[in-house]
Amino acid sequence: MSTLRHPVGPQPPQVYWRRRLVVGLGLLAVIVIIILIVVRPGTGDPATDPGAGADPEVSETDEAETDPDAQGTGGGPAPCTPDQVVVTPVTDSNSYGPEQQPMLSLTLLNTGAAPCTMEAGSDVQEYVIVSGPDRIWASTDCQDPGVAAPTVLEPGEEKSTTPFSWSRTRSSPGDCDADREQVTAGGATYRLSVSVGEFESEGDVPFLLN
């Protein structure tokens, strides 16, 4: 029989088995030490470790938080400020014949570098017509409550309201049901100014009534 399974010698077989076990364990320990020295666990290879030298990804939320002008409350555009919105009164002509009614409107222009939001509905719009120092007419004198319209203005974008006609009559608060007085024509000059809430036109636009 093989001496590997049945040791031969003057000593009892148990002695030879213990010696072989000790020698085997010693060889195993040497092999383990060599493997540990070569592999060095805990040190990743940059060529194969996907996390080695990689920058953390920036999420969309992180990007938005680093730009204070990119968003307002709730992540949308910030509120418009009076210094970035130009409000301009508009008439459809600069001169009107006896039977023509001026069409009035306004435009909003965002001159800033980022989008902004503002209330621009008919509930906050006001159109005022004067002739010299005389206040002739205002849209708010006999206006219905109007409709709110939150509006986002993109940079460089101009938005216009829907034109409406002026009846060429005077107005004042409380005279909405009365017959209104027709204004003077025959080449008289009138001027239109507008506002949208706290946003006011810097100037007015003149027009003639013939």
C-alpha positions as CSV (number, residue, x, y, z in Angstrom):
1,M,0.0,0.0,0.0
2,S,1.0,3.6,-0.5
3,T,3.2,5.1,2.4
4,L,1.2,8.3,2.0
5,R,-1.9,6.7,3.5
6,H,0.0,4.2,5.7
7,P,3.3,5.7,7.1
8,V,6.2,3.2,7.6
9,G,8.7,3.6,10.4
10,P,9.7,2.6,13.9
11,Q,7.3,5.0,15.4
12,P,3.5,4.5,15.8
13,P,1.6,5.7,12.7
14,Q,-0.1,8.5,14.8
15,V,3.3,10.2,15.2
16,Y,4.0,10.3,11.5
17,W,0.4,11.7,10.9
18,R,1.0,14.5,13.4
19,R,4.3,15.4,11.8
20,R,2.7,15.5,8.4
21,L,-0.1,17.7,9.7
22,V,2.4,20.1,11.3
23,V,4.4,20.3,8.1
24,G,1.3,20.8,5.9
25,L,0.0,23.6,8.1
26,G,3.4,25.3,8.0
27,L,3.4,25.1,4.1
28,L,-0.2,26.5,4.1
29,A,0.8,29.4,6.3
30,V,3.7,30.3,4.0
31,I,1.5,30.2,0.9
32,V,-1.1,32.5,2.6
33,I,1.6,35.0,3.6
34,I,2.9,35.1,0.0
35,I,-0.6,35.7,-1.4
36,L,-1.2,38.5,1.1
37,I,2.1,40.2,0.2
38,V,1.3,40.1,-3.6
39,V,-2.4,41.0,-3.6
40,R,-2.4,43.6,-0.7
41,P,-6.2,43.6,-0.1
42,G,-7.8,47.0,0.4
43,T,-5.8,48.8,-2.3
44,G,-7.8,49.0,-5.5
45,D,-6.2,49.1,-9.0
46,P,-7.1,52.5,-10.5
47,A,-7.3,50.8,-13.9
48,T,-10.0,48.4,-12.7
49,D,-11.7,50.2,-9.8
50,P,-14.6,52.2,-11.2
51,G,-14.5,54.5,-8.2
52,A,-10.9,55.5,-8.4
53,G,-10.3,59.1,-9.2
54,A,-14.0,59.7,-10.2
55,D,-15.7,63.0,-9.5
56,P,-19.1,62.8,-7.8
57,E,-22.0,63.4,-10.2
58,V,-23.8,66.8,-9.9
59,S,-27.6,66.4,-9.8
60,E,-30.0,68.9,-11.4
61,T,-30.9,70.0,-7.9
62,D,-27.3,70.7,-7.0
63,E,-26.9,72.7,-10.2
64,A,-30.0,74.8,-9.4
65,E,-28.9,75.4,-5.9
66,T,-25.5,76.8,-7.0
67,D,-27.2,79.4,-9.2
68,P,-29.2,81.8,-6.9
69,D,-30.7,83.5,-10.0
70,A,-32.0,80.3,-11.6
71,Q,-35.1,79.8,-9.4
72,G,-37.5,81.4,-7.0
73,T,-39.7,79.9,-4.4
74,G,-40.6,76.3,-5.3
75,G,-38.0,76.0,-8.0
76,G,-39.7,78.3,-10.6
77,P,-38.5,81.6,-12.0
78,A,-37.9,84.4,-9.5
79,P,-40.3,87.3,-9.2
80,C,-39.8,90.1,-11.6
81,T,-38.4,93.4,-10.3
82,P,-39.4,96.8,-11.5
83,D,-35.8,97.5,-12.8
84,Q,-35.9,94.5,-15.2
85,V,-39.4,94.9,-16.7
86,V,-40.2,97.7,-19.2
87,V,-43.9,98.5,-19.5
88,T,-44.9,100.4,-22.6
89,P,-48.3,101.9,-23.5
90,V,-49.5,101.2,-27.1
91,T,-52.1,102.8,-29.4
92,D,-52.9,101.4,-32.8
93,S,-52.4,104.8,-34.4
94,N,-51.1,108.2,-33.6
95,S,-54.1,110.0,-35.1
96,Y,-57.8,109.2,-35.3
97,G,-60.6,110.5,-37.5
98,P,-64.0,111.6,-36.0
99,E,-65.5,108.2,-36.2
100,Q,-62.5,106.2,-35.1
101,Q,-62.0,104.8,-31.6
102,P,-58.4,104.4,-30.3
103,M,-57.4,100.8,-29.6
104,L,-55.3,100.6,-26.4
105,S,-52.9,97.9,-25.2
106,L,-49.6,97.5,-23.5
107,T,-46.4,95.5,-23.8
108,L,-44.1,93.9,-21.2
109,L,-40.4,93.4,-21.9
110,N,-38.0,91.4,-19.6
111,T,-34.6,93.2,-19.9
112,G,-32.9,90.9,-17.4
113,A,-30.7,87.9,-18.0
114,A,-33.1,85.3,-16.4
115,P,-36.8,84.4,-16.6
116,C,-39.0,86.0,-14.1
117,T,-42.7,85.8,-13.1
118,M,-45.2,88.5,-12.4
119,E,-49.0,89.1,-12.1
120,A,-50.1,90.7,-15.4
121,G,-53.8,90.0,-15.5
122,S,-56.6,92.6,-16.3
123,D,-57.2,92.7,-12.5
124,V,-53.9,94.7,-12.0
125,Q,-53.8,96.6,-15.3
126,E,-54.5,100.3,-15.4
127,Y,-54.8,102.6,-18.5
128,V,-54.9,106.4,-17.9
129,I,-55.6,109.1,-20.5
130,V,-54.8,112.7,-19.8
131,S,-54.9,116.0,-21.8
132,G,-52.3,118.4,-20.3
133,P,-52.9,118.3,-16.6
134,D,-56.5,117.2,-17.0
135,R,-57.2,113.5,-16.1
136,I,-59.7,112.4,-18.8
137,W,-60.2,108.7,-18.4
138,A,-59.0,105.6,-16.5
139,S,-59.8,102.0,-17.1
140,T,-60.1,101.3,-13.4
141,D,-62.9,103.9,-12.9
142,C,-65.6,101.4,-14.2
143,Q,-63.7,98.2,-14.6
144,D,-65.0,94.8,-13.7
145,P,-62.9,92.9,-11.2
146,G,-60.8,91.5,-14.0
147,V,-58.9,88.2,-14.3
148,A,-55.6,87.3,-12.7
149,A,-52.9,86.0,-15.0
150,P,-49.5,84.9,-13.5
151,T,-47.1,85.4,-16.4
152,V,-43.5,84.2,-17.0
153,L,-41.3,86.6,-19.0
154,E,-38.3,85.1,-20.7
155,P,-35.2,87.3,-21.2
156,G,-35.7,89.6,-24.2
157,E,-39.3,88.5,-24.6
158,E,-42.0,91.1,-25.2
159,K,-45.6,90.2,-24.4
160,S,-48.6,92.2,-25.5
161,T,-52.1,92.5,-24.1
162,T,-55.2,92.3,-26.2
163,P,-56.2,95.7,-27.6
164,F,-59.5,97.2,-26.5
165,S,-61.3,100.4,-27.7
166,W,-61.7,103.7,-25.8
167,S,-65.0,105.3,-26.4
168,R,-63.6,108.9,-26.4
169,T,-65.5,109.8,-23.3
170,R,-64.5,111.0,-19.8
171,S,-64.7,108.9,-16.8
172,S,-64.5,109.1,-13.0
173,P,-65.2,106.6,-10.2
174,G,-68.9,106.1,-9.6
175,D,-70.3,107.5,-12.9
176,C,-70.4,104.1,-14.7
177,D,-74.1,104.2,-15.3
178,A,-74.3,107.8,-16.4
179,D,-74.1,109.2,-19.9
180,R,-70.5,110.1,-20.3
181,E,-69.3,113.4,-21.8
182,Q,-67.6,113.1,-25.1
183,V,-64.0,114.6,-25.1
184,T,-62.9,117.4,-27.3
185,A,-61.6,116.4,-30.8
186,G,-60.6,118.6,-33.7
187,G,-56.9,118.0,-33.4
188,A,-56.7,117.7,-29.6
189,T,-53.7,115.8,-28.2
190,Y,-54.1,113.1,-25.6
191,R,-51.6,111.0,-23.8
192,L,-51.8,107.3,-22.6
193,S,-49.9,105.9,-19.7
194,V,-50.2,102.4,-18.2
195,S,-49.3,100.3,-15.2
196,V,-49.4,96.7,-14.2
197,G,-49.5,96.5,-10.4
198,E,-46.3,98.0,-9.2
199,F,-44.8,98.1,-12.7
200,E,-45.4,101.5,-14.3
201,S,-44.6,102.8,-17.8
202,E,-41.7,105.3,-17.7
203,G,-43.5,107.6,-20.1
204,D,-46.7,108.0,-22.1
205,V,-47.7,107.8,-25.8
206,P,-49.4,110.8,-27.4
207,F,-52.2,110.6,-30.0
208,L,-54.5,113.0,-31.8
209,L,-58.3,113.1,-32.0
210,N,-59.6,114.8,-35.1
